[in-house]
Amino acid sequence: MTLEEQVKENLSAVMSLDHFGYQDDTAGHEHHPGRNGGAHVTAIIVSKDFEGEKLLNRHKMVYGALGSLMGNDIHAFSMKTFTPDEWANQKS
């Protein structure tokens, strides 16, 4: 299973995903000081489970779902989180 599939599976286990975008940015960070392996990932996560949640709580939900992937398989995880309505407004 790829890292992208693992991330999506972990997220899907705890929230509904209306959209999931994944980008591996590792190549641009190969010589990053302090990097001991692990991917640099950027993700867009759209879920109705984010409705009514502040940004900090949304990020806590995502990091909780990623669990042991953080610090092992993933060195850095950048995310943008949206409700379906927020996402629809982003695209217009």
DOSESE-416067 format. One record per residue: residue number from 1; residue in three letters; x negated, y negated, z of N, C-alpha, C, O in turn. Coordinates in Angstrom, 3 decimals. Atoms other than C-alpha are relative to their C-alpha. Layout:
BEGIN
[NUM "Ala" [X Y Z] [X Y Z] [X Y Z] [X Y Z]]
...
# end
This chain:
BEGIN
[1 "Met" [-0.844 1.174 0.000] [0.000 0.000 0.000] [-0.892 -1.241 0.000] [-1.873 -1.314 0.740]]
[2 "Thr" [0.780 1.237 0.053] [-1.321 -3.440 -0.883] [0.310 -0.858 1.223] [1.304 -0.636 1.914]]
[3 "Leu" [-0.226 0.915 -1.109] [-1.641 -6.185 1.703] [1.298 -0.776 -0.222] [2.056 -0.992 0.723]]
[4 "Glu" [-1.247 0.707 0.298] [1.161 -8.079 -0.027] [1.208 0.864 0.370] [2.159 0.370 0.976]]
[5 "Glu" [-1.099 -0.911 -0.327] [3.438 -5.039 0.317] [0.135 0.190 1.509] [1.245 0.271 2.035]]
[6 "Gln" [-0.034 -0.152 -1.457] [2.469 -4.626 3.973] [0.628 -1.217 0.667] [1.462 -1.086 1.563]]
[7 "Val" [-0.547 1.240 -0.565] [3.235 -8.271 4.758] [1.503 -0.045 -0.238] [2.267 -0.326 0.685]]
[8 "Lys" [-1.425 0.041 0.328] [6.591 -8.084 2.971] [0.775 1.040 0.811] [1.870 0.753 1.294]]
[9 "Glu" [-0.651 -1.047 -0.782] [7.467 -4.808 4.716] [0.142 -0.404 1.468] [1.197 -0.210 2.071]]
[10 "Asn" [-0.048 0.452 -1.398] [6.585 -6.229 8.154] [1.055 -1.086 0.194] [1.812 -1.055 1.163]]
[11 "Leu" [-0.979 1.068 -0.106] [8.666 -9.338 7.534] [1.422 0.537 -0.162] [2.325 0.157 0.582]]
[12 "Ser" [-1.326 -0.561 0.270] [11.602 -7.358 6.128] [0.525 0.824 1.166] [1.736 0.983 1.322]]
[13 "Ala" [-0.415 -0.805 -1.147] [11.640 -5.208 9.255] [0.667 -0.840 1.088] [1.430 -0.315 1.899]]
[14 "Val" [-0.537 0.845 -1.073] [12.555 -8.214 11.437] [0.873 -1.151 -0.493] [1.495 -1.839 0.316]]
[15 "Met" [-0.824 1.088 0.533] [14.309 -10.673 9.101] [0.431 0.325 -1.424] [-0.200 1.121 -2.120]]
[16 "Ser" [-0.418 -0.135 1.395] [16.239 -10.845 5.874] [-0.848 -0.960 -0.833] [-1.100 -2.094 -0.425]]
[17 "Leu" [0.798 0.845 0.886] [14.163 -12.191 3.003] [0.825 -0.351 -1.233] [1.237 0.530 -1.988]]
[18 "Asp" [-0.672 0.460 1.208] [15.892 -14.283 0.367] [-1.016 -0.244 -1.111] [-0.704 -0.134 -2.296]]
[19 "His" [1.100 0.198 0.955] [12.569 -15.054 -1.294] [-1.304 0.205 0.759] [-1.436 -0.187 1.918]]
[20 "Phe" [1.325 -0.191 -0.581] [8.983 -14.036 -0.630] [-1.024 -0.264 -1.089] [-1.068 0.445 -2.095]]
[21 "Gly" [1.085 0.308 0.921] [6.054 -15.623 -2.439] [-1.324 0.239 0.706] [-1.482 -0.110 1.875]]
[22 "Tyr" [1.276 -0.405 -0.606] [2.515 -14.391 -1.831] [-1.138 -0.383 -0.934] [-1.082 -0.139 -2.139]]
[23 "Gln" [1.195 0.337 0.781] [-0.841 -15.711 -2.973] [-1.224 0.354 0.817] [-1.350 -0.057 1.971]]
[24 "Asp" [1.259 -0.366 -0.652] [-4.222 -14.234 -2.096] [-1.045 -1.036 -0.389] [-1.442 -1.126 -1.551]]
[25 "Asp" [0.986 1.064 0.234] [-6.695 -17.115 -1.738] [-1.395 0.397 0.466] [-2.262 -0.463 0.623]]
[26 "Thr" [1.245 -0.475 -0.586] [-9.557 -14.965 -0.466] [-1.227 -0.379 -0.824] [-2.263 -0.734 -0.262]]
[27 "Ala" [1.161 0.256 0.858] [-11.841 -15.530 -3.441] [-0.607 -1.377 0.250] [-1.820 -1.541 0.128]]
[28 "Gly" [0.494 1.346 -0.257] [-12.145 -19.217 -2.597] [-0.629 -0.167 1.379] [-1.107 -1.249 1.720]]
[29 "His" [0.501 0.084 -1.373] [-13.275 -18.396 0.948] [-1.028 1.076 0.328] [-1.277 1.357 1.500]]
[30 "Glu" [0.931 -1.106 -0.215] [-15.824 -15.621 0.484] [-1.161 -0.366 0.917] [-1.629 0.473 1.687]]
[31 "His" [1.155 0.407 -0.808] [-18.607 -17.631 2.134] [0.401 -0.928 1.139] [-0.408 -1.724 1.616]]
[32 "His" [-0.539 0.808 -1.084] [-16.423 -19.261 4.785] [-0.717 0.362 1.310] [-0.743 1.535 1.683]]
[33 "Pro" [0.689 -0.304 -1.258] [-18.408 -19.570 8.054] [0.943 0.671 1.007] [2.086 0.244 1.171]]
[34 "Gly" [-0.787 -0.697 -1.007] [-17.144 -17.192 10.712] [0.952 1.033 -0.554] [1.656 1.694 0.210]]
[35 "Arg" [-0.899 -0.976 0.614] [-15.255 -15.029 8.241] [-0.618 1.382 0.109] [-1.713 1.621 -0.400]]
[36 "Asn" [0.469 -1.375 -0.155] [-15.656 -11.383 9.156] [0.890 0.951 -0.779] [1.333 1.967 -0.245]]
[37 "Gly" [-0.936 -0.793 0.784] [-13.571 -9.955 6.355] [1.406 -0.510 0.206] [1.624 -1.493 0.914]]
[38 "Gly" [-1.391 0.429 -0.100] [-9.855 -10.249 6.063] [0.343 -1.011 -1.067] [-0.497 -1.803 -1.495]]
[39 "Ala" [-0.470 0.826 1.106] [-7.812 -12.046 3.475] [0.444 -1.383 0.474] [0.813 -1.586 1.630]]
[40 "His" [-0.605 1.321 -0.164] [-6.814 -15.680 3.181] [1.278 0.029 -0.838] [1.229 0.237 -2.050]]
[41 "Val" [-1.293 -0.167 0.654] [-3.114 -15.691 2.336] [0.821 -1.277 0.135] [0.810 -1.937 1.174]]
[42 "Thr" [-0.995 1.057 -0.016] [-0.587 -18.354 1.416] [1.334 0.642 -0.342] [1.428 1.401 -1.307]]
[43 "Ala" [-1.297 -0.621 0.229] [3.081 -17.388 1.629] [1.123 -1.026 0.072] [1.059 -2.006 0.814]]
[44 "Ile" [-1.264 0.725 -0.084] [6.487 -18.881 0.995] [1.029 1.020 0.444] [1.204 2.061 -0.188]]
[45 "Ile" [-0.951 -0.938 -0.578] [9.147 -17.233 3.116] [1.341 -0.703 0.150] [1.447 -1.723 0.832]]
[46 "Val" [-1.344 0.564 -0.058] [12.851 -17.947 2.683] [0.906 1.027 0.672] [1.028 2.164 0.215]]
[47 "Ser" [-0.853 -0.922 -0.748] [15.242 -16.419 5.194] [1.128 -0.760 0.687] [0.932 -1.856 1.213]]
[48 "Lys" [-1.115 0.597 -0.745] [18.673 -17.169 6.611] [-0.263 0.066 1.496] [0.366 -0.664 2.263]]
[49 "Asp" [0.345 -0.105 -1.418] [17.148 -16.139 9.955] [-0.709 -1.247 0.518] [-0.839 -1.418 1.731]]
[50 "Phe" [0.647 1.247 -0.411] [15.333 -19.500 9.997] [1.016 -1.109 0.299] [0.653 -2.158 0.830]]
[51 "Glu" [-1.016 1.030 -0.214] [18.629 -21.408 10.169] [0.089 -0.352 1.481] [0.211 0.527 2.334]]
[52 "Gly" [-0.083 0.492 -1.366] [18.738 -23.541 13.308] [-1.295 0.118 0.785] [-1.345 -0.276 1.951]]
[53 "Glu" [1.291 -0.173 -0.686] [15.110 -22.717 14.168] [-0.946 -1.134 -0.359] [-1.035 -1.538 -1.518]]
[54 "Lys" [1.044 1.008 0.236] [12.425 -25.362 14.558] [-1.199 0.682 -0.654] [-1.339 1.904 -0.605]]
[55 "Leu" [1.161 -0.521 0.724] [9.211 -24.965 12.570] [-0.864 0.909 0.865] [-1.286 1.974 0.414]]
[56 "Leu" [0.831 -0.812 -0.885] [7.252 -23.649 15.547] [0.606 1.386 0.221] [-0.112 2.386 0.195]]
[57 "Asn" [-0.658 -1.291 -0.196] [9.821 -20.906 16.180] [-0.029 0.852 -1.257] [-0.169 2.072 -1.180]]
[58 "Arg" [0.088 -0.739 1.267] [9.836 -19.953 12.496] [-1.373 0.649 -0.125] [-1.483 1.822 -0.484]]
[59 "His" [1.363 -0.525 0.106] [6.062 -19.540 12.561] [-0.233 1.107 1.017] [-0.901 2.095 0.711]]
[60 "Lys" [0.116 -1.056 -1.003] [6.250 -17.526 15.779] [0.669 1.275 -0.480] [0.154 2.371 -0.260]]
[61 "Met" [-0.694 -1.166 0.536] [8.770 -15.223 14.101] [-0.874 0.719 -1.026] [-0.976 1.946 -1.017]]
[62 "Val" [0.835 -0.587 1.049] [6.436 -14.691 11.146] [-1.237 0.651 0.611] [-1.548 1.799 0.294]]
[63 "Tyr" [1.204 -0.579 -0.612] [3.290 -14.174 13.235] [0.334 1.240 0.820] [-0.444 2.194 0.845]]
[64 "Gly" [-0.423 -1.179 -0.738] [5.198 -11.762 15.464] [0.209 1.188 -0.919] [-0.139 2.318 -0.575]]
[65 "Ala" [-0.231 -1.069 0.970] [6.210 -9.763 12.403] [-1.315 0.524 -0.589] [-1.443 1.717 -0.865]]
[66 "Leu" [1.279 -0.421 0.581] [2.653 -9.705 11.045] [-0.803 0.863 0.966] [-1.557 1.742 0.548]]
[67 "Gly" [0.633 -0.837 -1.021] [1.385 -8.262 14.317] [-1.485 0.193 -0.213] [-2.231 -0.777 -0.346]]
[68 "Ser" [1.430 -0.331 0.064] [-1.959 -6.493 14.007] [-0.641 -0.311 -1.348] [-1.862 -0.222 -1.479]]
[69 "Leu" [0.606 0.409 1.275] [-2.410 -7.575 10.380] [-0.836 -1.263 0.186] [-1.848 -1.465 -0.485]]
[70 "Met" [0.734 1.234 -0.293] [-3.525 -10.929 11.802] [-1.281 0.348 0.753] [-1.265 1.096 1.731]]
[71 "Gly" [1.279 -0.238 -0.652] [-7.185 -10.901 12.732] [-0.695 1.253 -0.480] [-1.886 1.438 -0.234]]
[72 "Asn" [0.596 -1.207 0.564] [-7.742 -7.576 11.004] [0.007 -0.106 -1.518] [-1.007 -0.429 -2.138]]
[73 "Asp" [-0.121 0.071 1.458] [-6.461 -7.478 7.444] [0.099 -1.435 -0.505] [-0.302 -1.735 -1.630]]
[74 "Ile" [-0.183 1.404 0.376] [-5.642 -11.200 7.402] [-0.849 -0.872 0.912] [-0.715 -0.830 2.135]]
[75 "His" [0.832 0.948 -0.749] [-8.194 -13.806 8.455] [0.726 -1.332 0.179] [0.645 -1.947 1.242]]
[76 "Ala" [-0.707 1.281 -0.046] [-6.052 -16.862 7.640] [1.325 0.149 -0.738] [1.382 0.718 -1.828]]
[77 "Phe" [-1.340 -0.111 0.583] [-2.326 -17.120 6.927] [0.658 -1.369 0.015] [0.967 -1.912 1.076]]
[78 "Ser" [-0.671 1.288 0.153] [-0.787 -20.327 5.605] [1.407 0.283 -0.515] [1.585 1.086 -1.430]]
[79 "Met" [-1.365 -0.299 0.419] [2.983 -20.402 5.257] [0.851 -1.250 -0.091] [0.615 -2.256 0.578]]
[80 "Lys" [-1.087 0.970 0.062] [5.921 -22.510 4.245] [1.261 0.817 0.211] [1.485 1.820 -0.466]]
[81 "Thr" [-1.216 -0.732 -0.322] [9.225 -21.400 5.727] [1.215 -0.866 -0.315] [1.241 -2.061 -0.017]]
[82 "Phe" [-1.206 0.710 0.408] [12.650 -22.349 4.397] [1.238 0.831 0.285] [1.185 2.061 0.257]]
[83 "Thr" [-1.299 -0.656 0.044] [16.293 -21.524 4.911] [0.395 0.060 -1.481] [-0.216 -0.630 -2.297]]
[84 "Pro" [-0.420 -0.019 1.405] [18.100 -20.650 1.662] [0.419 -1.373 -0.533] [0.113 -1.711 -1.676]]
[85 "Asp" [-0.401 1.347 0.428] [19.616 -24.160 1.520] [-1.206 -0.908 -0.209] [-1.272 -1.648 -1.191]]
[86 "Glu" [1.222 0.801 0.143] [16.231 -25.809 2.102] [-0.751 0.398 -1.257] [-1.275 -0.457 -1.971]]
[87 "Trp" [0.696 -0.514 1.186] [14.731 -23.608 -0.612] [0.672 -0.477 -1.276] [0.001 -0.883 -2.225]]
[88 "Ala" [-0.741 0.468 1.176] [17.468 -24.504 -3.084] [-0.279 -1.470 -0.266] [-0.370 -1.887 -1.421]]
[89 "Asn" [0.308 1.425 0.164] [16.745 -28.191 -2.451] [-1.434 -0.233 -0.455] [-1.715 -1.246 -1.095]]
[90 "Gln" [1.394 0.108 0.444] [13.007 -27.621 -3.036] [-0.095 0.164 -1.515] [-0.914 -0.486 -2.166]]
[91 "Lys" [0.084 -0.347 1.407] [13.655 -26.253 -6.507] [0.728 -0.988 -0.895] [0.563 -0.948 -2.114]]
[92 "Ser" [-0.749 0.934 0.860] [15.941 -29.072 -7.677] [-0.719 -1.304 -0.176] [-0.225 -2.193 -0.868]]
# end
